[in-house]
Amino acid sequence: MPKINEPNKRAPDIAFSLKIHCILWRGHQLAALKHVPT
């Protein structure tokens, strides 16, 4: 049973990490766009 539960616990962590990565990447892009003079 523990072997079956491990992947289930890891999957949400991976998804959460990807969400954070996307949010940080978008924030970085927006910040870069703001610094560029228009």
C-alpha positions in Angstrom: 0.0 0.0 0.0 2.7 2.6 0.8 4.3 2.0 -2.6 0.9 2.9 -4.2 0.4 6.0 -2.0 3.8 7.5 -2.7 3.1 8.4 -6.4 -0.2 9.9 -5.3 1.5 12.1 -2.8 4.2 13.2 -5.3 1.9 14.1 -8.2 0.3 17.0 -6.4 3.8 18.3 -5.4 4.9 18.2 -9.0 1.7 20.0 -10.1 2.1 22.6 -7.4 5.8 23.2 -8.4 4.8 23.6 -12.0 2.1 26.1 -11.0 4.6 28.1 -8.9 7.1 28.0 -11.8 4.5 29.3 -14.3 3.4 32.1 -11.9 7.0 33.2 -11.3 7.8 33.0 -15.0 4.7 35.1 -15.9 5.5 37.6 -13.2 9.1 37.9 -14.5 7.7 38.5 -18.0 5.3 41.1 -16.8 8.0 42.9 -14.8 10.3 42.8 -17.9 7.6 44.3 -20.1 6.9 47.1 -17.6 10.6 48.0 -17.6 10.7 48.3 -21.4 9.9 51.9 -22.4 6.9 52.0 -24.8 
